[in-house]
Amino acid sequence: MAVIKSVLLLIVGFIILVKASDVFVDAVSSIATNLKMSKMMIALTVAAFGTCAPELAISFQSMGSGMGDIALANVLGSNVVNILLIVGLAACVAPIKVKNHVIKKELPILLVVTSMFCLCIISHKFGISNQQYVLDRQDGFMLLCFFGMFMFYILSVVQAKQGILEYDKPKYGIVKSIIYSIICCVVILLSSDLVVDNAVSLAELIGVSTKIITMTVVVIGTSLPEMTMTVIAAKKGEFDFALGNIIGTNIFNIGVVLGLPLVIYGGFNSTSFNMVDVTAVFIAAVSLFLFARNDKKLSSLEGALMMSIFVMYYAYVLLT
């Protein structure tokens, strides 16, 4: 009976999540159109930050409880899933066109932030810095600084009125767009919690290991808002939104979801960390940049390749 209940609630959660994401994409696109702003800017901020709420809550809770492994796995896993699985899946559904400013500015920023994150971990791993921790408070300050520079770039672009949209008619008026965006964001977060909670309950009821639950249900589960919104946006041809949501989310994950708890709680050690995980995060960011730069488009073949890399990485994680 408990299994049936978990399955039913899981299905309900997925249905609500998909529908709310569909409306959310239309709402934030309407905000961008009404304000004559770039959809990329909206996606990099409002959508990205809103969908990061589950990861942020998990990070604070885990580090406050002395479980730094969960916080690190949360960010590492989410960033890999966001690019290799979500963008890869979206590209398979509909090839994603990438604009020049994304290739020249937003993607390089993501690559720099990801590289600094990896270097922070490597410096501790190989004894260049304090070996007691995988990451410490100084790393947290550094990650927050990089996030601050990213936000400064966003504000400068908005103030300079770059990336003005064509004057297409918005689906909703400005007030209705904002209201729908807020409501949908809340519904997305609540429905994703419903999905994750019942997936964990289902896994426990059928006897799946904690490791598999963490790497699949928690990491992939908290990435469901990004997944549904990115795929739906790609199908609708909202390429700026589809890619901007992922870029903003990954930068927010590194800079705030991990950086802010580090500053507040200090450093932490890790028993399950290894270089394969860091390499996977770096490869994800590099592959997205190179594929987009190649022909200003993420093709279905490139999407399939990204998903293949994801499968190989997860196979390694689950089998070791």
Helices and strands as residue ranges (DSSP letters): H 2-34, H 39-42, I 43-47, H 48-51, H 53-64, H 68-80, I 81-87, H 88-93, E 96-97, H 100-101, I 102-106, H 107-125, H 137-159, H 174-205, H 210-212, I 213-218, H 219-222, H 224-235, H 239-252, I 253-258, H 259-265, H 275-295, E 297-298, H 300-319
